[in-house]
Structures are given as C-alpha cells and as structure tokens.
Amino acid sequence: MNYLNNEHDEPSANTAEPRNAFLEEKAFKSRTVLVFGAITDQTAADITRRLIALDAESDKPIDMLVSSPGGHLESGEAVHDIIRFINSPVNMIGTGWVGSAATHIYLAVPKERRFCLPHTRFLIHQPSGGAGGQATDIAIQAEEIIKARERIAGTIARETGKPLAQVLEDIERDRWLSPQEAITYGLVGRIIERKTDLK
C-alpha cells in the first residue's frame, strides 16, 4: 500500500534535499556511518569519504551501523582497509543482516569493538562468479575467485581465531549464524540493545 497517495503528503524536490542535508549533518555530528543495502563501488566511495572526513575532524570513536546482504567483494575490501587505515577507532554494530562482503567490512575492527543488535543474522560463504567469454578468460576468472575465497577465509580465520582449514570448510556453503552463534564462532564480541551499552 502506498501511503503517499495524497499529493500534499509527497515530499517535493525542494523539501527532500534540505531534509537529506539535515540528516547527513546530524549523522556527521553524531559520528555515525550507515552501511545499508548492497555494497558497490559507489557505496564504498561514500562510506570511505565519510570515514576520512570524520577521522580528520576528531580521533573520537566512530559508530558504524551495518545491515547489508553484501555485494562487490573488492568494494567491501576497500572499506575494510580504510577502517583499519584511519586513526579513529570504529565501533561496528550489526543490525538486520550482515552477509558476504558486509561481513568482511564488519570484521575490520577488533573483536571488542564488534557488536550486534539482538535480531541480527550473519552470513559467511565463499565468493561466486558468473564467468563467461573465452576459455582462457574463464580460467583466469576461476583463478581469481579461488584467490578471493582464500582472502575471505584468511580474514575470517584471523579475526575469529578459527583454524583456516575449518573456515574454508565452513564457507563451502552458505552458513547462517544467529547473534549467539556468531559470538561462539568469534565474529561478534557482544550483543547490545541500546547505544549506552557501547560504553
């Protein structure tokens, strides 16, 4: 059902832009970065821009809220590396679901800074690809997928303390984890319900 069926209820172009600017300013002042939806090169650029700007403003902690099915692995890796590159510590807060490349972003911070809300679900798995073209190109793409799988498994192993061989086995198929299962696995440090729980 569309609740904006009355012309007076629809936000005009003139009011939508100031509202977005207001929300952006509030998010910036609260040192909060949102990672929602699919991870693309554009979302990675936006997230990176915000992180660098906040880091330049202060070295106080940044809260990053993540609810994403994942997306482009290399874009996720770029965000992962920038989080580790900046001086400001980042509190990673999972909500909704955190899957695939988004899990890679989530694991960019130490375990004690990895939180999630009570109904978050986590997904870890190996990368997939739709290789096409000449046989040589398909072989090259297959080799790159194997390398990507090793990078993903290496990051998960490093950040959870699980043996690499076990992680490689675990990501053979989609593996879903509840918050408590994610804590047991080593993905999550603590389940929280309120912002004050971060302190």
C-alpha positions as CSV (number, residue, x, y, z in Angstrom):
1,M,0.0,0.0,0.0
2,N,1.2,3.5,-0.9
3,Y,0.8,5.9,2.0
4,L,2.0,8.8,-0.2
5,N,-1.1,8.8,-2.4
6,N,-2.1,12.3,-1.5
7,E,-0.2,15.0,-3.4
8,H,0.2,17.0,-0.2
9,D,1.9,14.1,1.5
10,E,4.6,13.6,-1.1
11,P,7.9,15.3,-0.4
12,S,8.8,17.8,-3.1
13,A,12.2,18.0,-4.6
14,N,12.6,21.3,-2.7
15,T,11.9,19.8,0.7
16,A,13.6,16.4,0.2
17,E,17.1,17.9,-0.4
18,P,17.2,20.1,2.8
19,R,15.9,17.1,4.8
20,N,18.6,14.9,3.5
21,A,21.2,17.5,4.2
22,F,19.8,17.9,7.7
23,L,20.0,14.1,8.3
24,E,23.6,14.0,6.9
25,E,24.7,16.8,9.2
26,K,23.1,15.1,12.2
27,A,24.8,11.7,11.3
28,F,28.1,13.5,10.9
29,K,27.8,15.3,14.2
30,S,27.0,12.0,16.0
31,R,30.0,10.4,14.3
32,T,27.7,7.7,12.8
33,V,28.2,6.0,9.4
34,L,25.4,3.8,7.9
35,V,26.2,0.8,5.7
36,F,22.8,-0.3,4.4
37,G,22.0,-2.1,1.2
38,A,24.2,-3.7,-1.4
39,I,28.0,-2.9,-1.3
40,T,29.0,-1.3,-4.6
41,D,31.9,0.9,-5.7
42,Q,29.7,3.9,-5.2
43,T,28.6,3.0,-1.7
44,A,32.2,2.2,-0.9
45,A,33.3,5.6,-2.1
46,D,30.6,7.3,0.0
47,I,31.5,5.3,3.1
48,T,35.2,6.0,2.7
49,R,34.6,9.7,2.2
50,R,32.6,9.9,5.5
51,L,35.2,7.9,7.4
52,I,38.1,10.1,6.2
53,A,36.1,13.3,7.0
54,L,35.2,12.1,10.5
55,D,38.8,11.0,11.1
56,A,40.0,14.4,10.1
57,E,37.5,16.0,12.4
58,S,38.5,14.1,15.5
59,D,40.0,10.8,16.7
60,K,37.0,10.0,18.8
61,P,35.2,6.7,18.1
62,I,33.0,6.3,15.0
63,D,29.9,4.2,15.2
64,M,29.2,2.2,12.0
65,L,25.8,0.5,11.6
66,V,25.8,-2.3,9.1
67,S,22.8,-4.0,7.6
68,S,23.7,-5.4,4.2
69,P,23.5,-8.6,2.1
70,G,27.0,-7.9,0.8
71,G,27.8,-7.2,-2.8
72,H,31.1,-6.4,-4.6
73,L,33.9,-8.0,-2.7
74,E,36.7,-5.6,-3.7
75,S,34.5,-2.6,-2.7
76,G,34.0,-4.3,0.7
77,E,37.7,-4.9,1.0
78,A,38.4,-1.2,0.2
79,V,36.1,-0.2,3.1
80,H,37.7,-2.8,5.3
81,D,41.2,-1.5,4.6
82,I,40.2,2.2,5.2
83,I,38.6,1.4,8.6
84,R,42.0,-0.2,9.6
85,F,43.9,2.7,8.0
86,I,42.3,5.7,9.8
87,N,43.3,6.7,13.4
88,S,39.7,6.9,14.8
89,P,38.5,3.6,16.4
90,V,35.3,2.3,14.9
91,N,32.5,0.6,16.8
92,M,30.9,-1.9,14.4
93,I,27.2,-2.5,15.1
94,G,25.4,-5.2,13.1
95,T,21.7,-5.0,12.6
96,G,19.2,-6.7,10.3
97,W,21.6,-8.9,8.5
98,V,25.3,-8.8,7.8
99,G,26.3,-11.0,4.9
100,S,29.1,-11.8,2.5
101,A,31.1,-8.6,1.7
102,A,29.4,-6.8,4.5
103,T,30.8,-9.4,6.9
104,H,34.2,-8.6,5.5
105,I,33.6,-4.9,6.5
106,Y,32.3,-5.9,9.9
107,L,35.5,-7.8,10.6
108,A,37.7,-4.8,10.0
109,V,37.7,-3.9,13.8
110,P,39.0,-5.8,16.9
111,K,36.5,-8.2,18.4
112,E,35.9,-6.0,21.5
113,R,34.5,-3.3,19.1
114,R,32.2,-5.7,17.2
115,F,28.7,-5.5,18.5
116,C,25.3,-6.5,17.2
117,L,21.6,-5.9,18.0
118,P,19.5,-8.9,19.2
119,H,17.9,-9.8,15.9
120,T,20.9,-9.6,13.6
121,R,21.7,-12.5,11.3
122,F,25.2,-13.2,9.9
123,L,26.1,-15.0,6.7
124,I,29.5,-16.2,5.7
125,H,30.2,-18.0,2.4
126,Q,32.7,-18.2,-0.5
127,P,32.5,-15.8,-3.4
128,S,30.6,-16.7,-6.5
129,G,31.1,-15.6,-10.1
130,G,29.4,-15.7,-13.5
131,A,32.4,-16.4,-15.7
132,G,31.8,-16.1,-19.4
133,G,33.8,-15.5,-22.6
134,Q,36.7,-17.3,-24.0
135,A,38.1,-20.4,-22.2
136,T,41.3,-18.6,-21.2
137,D,39.3,-15.7,-19.7
138,I,37.1,-18.2,-17.8
139,A,40.2,-19.9,-16.4
140,I,41.6,-16.5,-15.2
141,Q,38.3,-15.6,-13.5
142,A,38.1,-19.0,-11.8
143,E,41.7,-18.5,-10.5
144,E,40.7,-15.0,-9.2
145,I,37.6,-16.5,-7.4
146,I,39.9,-19.0,-5.7
147,K,42.2,-16.2,-4.6
148,A,39.2,-14.2,-3.3
149,R,38.0,-17.3,-1.4
150,E,41.4,-17.6,0.3
151,R,41.4,-13.9,1.2
152,I,37.9,-14.1,2.7
153,A,38.8,-17.3,4.7
154,G,42.1,-15.7,5.8
155,T,40.3,-12.7,7.2
156,I,37.6,-14.7,9.0
157,A,40.3,-17.0,10.5
158,R,42.4,-14.1,11.6
159,E,39.5,-12.2,13.3
160,T,37.8,-15.2,14.8
161,G,40.7,-17.3,15.9
162,K,39.3,-20.3,13.9
163,P,41.8,-22.5,12.0
164,L,42.0,-21.6,8.3
165,A,41.1,-25.2,7.3
166,Q,37.9,-25.1,9.3
167,V,36.9,-21.7,7.9
168,L,37.5,-22.9,4.3
169,E,35.2,-25.8,5.1
170,D,32.6,-23.6,6.8
171,I,32.3,-21.3,3.8
172,E,31.8,-24.0,1.2
173,R,28.1,-23.4,1.6
174,D,26.0,-20.5,3.0
175,R,26.5,-20.5,6.8
176,W,23.9,-18.5,8.7
177,L,24.6,-17.5,12.3
178,S,22.3,-16.0,15.0
179,P,23.9,-13.4,17.3
180,Q,24.7,-16.1,19.9
181,E,26.1,-18.4,17.3
182,A,28.2,-15.5,15.9
183,I,29.6,-14.9,19.4
184,T,30.5,-18.6,19.7
185,Y,32.1,-18.5,16.3
186,G,34.1,-15.4,17.2
187,L,32.5,-13.0,14.7
188,V,30.8,-10.9,17.4
189,G,32.1,-9.6,20.6
190,R,28.9,-8.7,22.4
191,I,25.1,-8.4,21.8
192,I,23.7,-5.0,22.8
193,E,20.3,-3.4,22.9
194,R,20.9,0.3,23.4
195,K,23.5,2.8,22.4
196,T,24.5,3.3,26.0
197,D,25.7,-0.4,26.0
198,L,28.6,0.6,23.8
199,K,30.2,2.3,26.8
